[in-house]
Amino acid sequence: MSTEAQAMPDPSLIFGMNLIKTLNNGALCLMISIGHRTGLFDTLATFYPEYVSSQTLAEKANLNERYVREWLGGMVVGEIIEYDSELKSYRLPQEHALLLTRAAVGKNMAILSEWVSSLACFEDGVLECFRNGGGLHNETFYRIHEIIAERTELIAPELHSTILPCIPGLLDSLEKGCKALDIGCGRGFVILDFAKRFPNSTFYGYDILPKLVADANADVASSGLTNVSFRVQDVSKIEEVNEYDVIICMESIHVLVDPINALKCVHRALKENGVFALLQVNASSELENNKTLAFGPALYSISAIHTLSVSLAEGGMGLGACWGNESTLKTLKDVGFNKTDVIQLPNELLPRWFVSRKQN
């Protein structure tokens, strides 16, 4: 046997080591989710630059010390938290806190880790879908709706300084007074934030889930806002014509049962020169182009268990989370939007905005 052949690594061994990494990273996601939901990352960050014992951390976070200590062990071996072996104490590095605490706002990756633990709960139901087709109804994913709402609440204030200035004339229109609609609004945090910032404009939110709409309207009542309201509405059956100056949709079109008709309804409901701002997952419609996608495996997993399932449960198109940029642009043109600008915000890997104007 040649020296070169002896030096060649065993492909199965390399693959096996990669699978071990995958197992460890998946398990680590569960612990990151716990760290976020318990507030442990936020609490630990308050001690920086000092190290802190598990007992002190548990007391401040109002949690059981033994469980906190085991969680800290996982964070240390996962190279997320630093450990002083002499003092038996722990510290969250600042550069890690910038991606794991609520102070990180839209850059908080810990929220995304919640998808892993939450989606796992639906494995048995989705297995039946693999065997028999169909899907799981939207109401089933209550925990997913909470995760989406939490992230949306964090990023909503950022839209004022990120995407809105990138759309010519939109900020001015909102400030002077216009009529705007959020389709697939979920818990309604985006449009509620808009209503607070732009009192001269009137805002509406449509979603198909009654509980989300009820919660959103409860927030309206408690806030005292008079320029915003929400209602239960299948967005593929909107009947308004030339009604809105602005319509937004954030990562929900590909979940719908009838997304094509929903986009036709959007076009019809917009006034002449009205703006449609569509936020979609930044993926290609061609699988081979997604092999280097940063969130590729996560997106296809989310799609198979949630996105696809919700649509197919109602006999929908089942576009999937990776419906893709190319298909999005083609469909927008097919429904009547002759020109669409694609906006990729700096330092944002996952979302991509498609901004169209209604021009007959």
N, C-alpha and C positions, 0 to 999 in steps of 0.2 A: 504493500500500500504506500502510495506516495506521501511525502510530507505535507503537500498541499491538501490531499484528501483527509489526512489526519487532523489538520487544522480547521477543517470546515465544521462549523457548529451544527449541532443536531437541530433541524427545523422544528421537530416536535417538542424538544426541550425549550426552545425559545418561545414557541407558542404557549407551552405550559406555564412558563414564567409570566407571560403576558396575561394569561387567564387569572393567575394568582393576584396580579396587580388589579385586574378588573374586579375580582371578588373583594379585595381590600378597599378599593375606591368606592364600590357600591355600599359596603358596610359603613365606610366613613361618611358617606352622604347621609345615612340615617342618623349618625351621631351629630353631624353638623345641623341637621334639622332640629334635633332635640336642643342643641345649644342655642339655636335661634328662638324656638318657641318658649323655652324657659327663661330667656333673657340672659343666659350665662355669658355669651360673648359680650353683650352690652355691659354687664356688671364687671366682668374681668377687665374690660378696657378702661374702666374708671380708676383702676389701681396703677396703671402705667405711669412712670417707668419702674415702679416697685414690683417685686414678686409678692405673691400672696399664698397663704396656705389654703388647703381645701376646706378647712373648717371655717375660716374667715369668709371665703368666697360663698360657701353654702349659707352662712348666716345672713350675709348681705343680700343674697338672692332669694332668701326664704325657702331654701330647698334642703332635702335630706343629704347630709354630708357623705354618706357611704356611696350613694348613687353619683353624687358630684365627683367624688374621687375616682370612680371607675370611668366616668365620662372624660375626666382630665387625662387618665391613662391613655385612652384611645386618641385623644387630641395630641398628646405628646408623641406617641409612636407614629402617628399620622403626620408629624412635622407641621402641625398647625399652631401648637402652643409650646412655648419654651419651658424647660424644667431645670431647676437648680437642685441637684441631687443632695447637696450638703444641707441645704435649708428645707428640703422637701416642699418646695414652693413653685408657683407657676406664674407665667406672664404671657399675655397676648401681644406679640410684636405690633407696632403701629402699622406697618405695611400690610399686615394681615387684617387688622381692625378696619382698614379702609375698604375691605371687601366683605366683611362678615358682620358688621354691626348695623344697627338701624340708622346710625349717623351717616352711613355710606349712601343712604337714600337709594337712588336707582341702580347703583353699582353693587348693591348688597346681593352677593351670590348665595348667601345662606337661604334666602327665600326660594331660590331655584331648587335647592337640594330637597325642599319639602315635596316636590313633585315625585321623587323616587319613592319615599315612604308611602305617599298617598296613592299613587298608581298601583302599588303592590297589592293594595286591599281589593282591587277589582280583578285580580288575576283569574280567579275561578269563573267569574262571569264572562270574561273575554275569551277564556278557553272554550266555552260553549259557543261563542260567536265564531271562533275559528272552525269549529266542527259543523255548525248549522247555519252560519251566516247571521244576518241581523246585527243588533248592537245593544248597547245599554243606554237607557233613556237619560236625557240631560239632567233630570232631577236627581238621578242616582249619584251624581258627582258633586254632592254638597261640599265636601272638603276641598275639591279642586276649585270650586267657585270662591271659597274663602281665600285660597292662596292667590288666585288671580286678583281678587279685590284688594288684598294687602299690598301686592306689588303695584297695582294701579294707583292706589292711594298715595304711595311713595313717589311715583314718577309724575303724577298729574301736575304738581306745581312746576316741574322742570319744563313742561311743554311750552310754558310762557316764554322761556328764554332760549329754547332749542328749536323746535320745529316751526312755531308760529312766525318768527322773524324771517324764516326761509321762504315763506309763501307771500309773494308780492301783494300788498294791499290788505292782507287779512287782519293784521293787528288794528289797522286804521278802521276797517269796517266793523270789527267787534267793539272798538271803543266808541264809535259814533252811534252804533245801534243797528243790529241785524237779527235775523232769525236763524237759529242753528239747531241741528239735530244730531244726536249720537245714536247710531243704530248698533244693536248688540251691546248696549251700554253696561250690562251687568249691574254691579252695585252702584254705579252712577257717579263715582268719585271724580272722573274727568270733567263731566259736564257741570257738576256742583262747583268745582274749582273755577271753571269758566264763569259761572253765574256770579260768583263772589267778585271776580276780577273785573267783569264787564257788566255793570249794572244797567247800562243802556240797551243791552241786547236781551233777547228772549231765547231760552234754551229748553229743549225737549230731549227726553231719552226714551228709547224703545228697547224692550227686551222681551223674550218669550216666556221667561220664568217668573211667575207671580211673586214668589218670595223675595227675589232680588229687587223687583220693582217696588214691593211694599216697604222693604228696608230703605230704599232710596227715597221714597216719598216721606218716610218717617224722618229722615235726615233733613229734608226740605222743611218740614213742619217745625223741627227743633231749631233750625238755623234762622228762621224768620224770612227766608228769601221768598220773593214774590215773582221772580223772573225765570223760574225753572220748574218743570214738572215731568213726571215719568208715567208711562203706561205700558201695559202688557200688549205687545204687538208682534205678530209674525212679520219680519221686515221684508219678506218676499211677497207680501200682500199689502204693501203700503199703497194707499189710493190717492194721496195728495198729488197735485199737479202744479208746477211752478210756484212752490210754497217756501222753499228755504234758500237762504243765501249761502249757507255752509252746512255740509253734512260730513261727519267724521265716522270712521269705523276702525276700531283697534283690535286686530288679530282675531276677528270672529267670522269673517266671510267664509273661510274654508271649512268652518264647522257646520254651516247651515245645511238644511235639507235641500233647498233650492237656491243656491248662491247666484246662479245666472239671472234668474228672475228678480232676485233681490237687487242686483246691480242695475237691472233695467228700471226697477222702481225708483232707485236712487236718482238715476238720470232724469226720469220724468218728474220727480219731486223737486229737483233743483230749479231755481230761477235761471234765466239766461245769464251767462257769465258767472254762475254760482260755482263754488269750490267744493270738490269732493276730496277729502284727505283720508287715504286708506293706509293703515299700518299693517304690514304683512311680515311674516317670517322671511328673513333674507336667505333663501335657498334657491337652488336651480330646479327647473322642471325636469332636468335630465340627471338621472341617478349618478352617472359617472362623474359629474361635476361636483357632487356632494361628498365625495370620498375624503376631501380635505376640509370639509366644513367643520368649524370649531365645535359646534354643538350637534353634529350629525347624528351620532347614536342616540342622544337624548331626544332629539326631535322626532326620529322615527319611532322611538318607544312611546313617547307622548301621543303621537299620531295613532299608532295601532291600538292603544288602550283607551284613549279619550276621544281625540278629534274624529277619527274614522268612525268609531263606535257610535258617537252621538248622532252623526248624520245618517248612518246606515240603519239605526234603530227605527227611523221614520221612513225608510225606503228612499233616502236621499242619495246624492251623487257620490258622497264619500271622497271628496277631493284630497283629504289628508293635509297634515301640517306643512308638508313639502310640496304643496301645489306648485309653488315656484314662481320666480320673477317673470320668466318668459310667458307662462300661461296667464299670469295676472295682467300683463301688458296687452296680450292679445284679446283677452276677454273684455277689458275696459274699452278697447277700440271697437270690438264687436257690438257692445251695447250702446255705443254712440259717443264715447269720449275720444275725440279725434287726436287730442294731444295730451300726453301725460308726462310730467316731470318726475324723475326718480331721485329721491333725496336720501343719501346715506349720511347720517350724522357722525361726526368724529368720535372715535373711541366706542362706537356702538357696533357690535358684531352681529347681534341677533335680529334687531328690527330694521325694516326698510320702509320708507314712506313713498307712496305713489299718489301724486297730487294732480288731479284732473280738473279742467274747467268745462262747463257746459257751453258749447259754442255751436249753434246750428248753422 
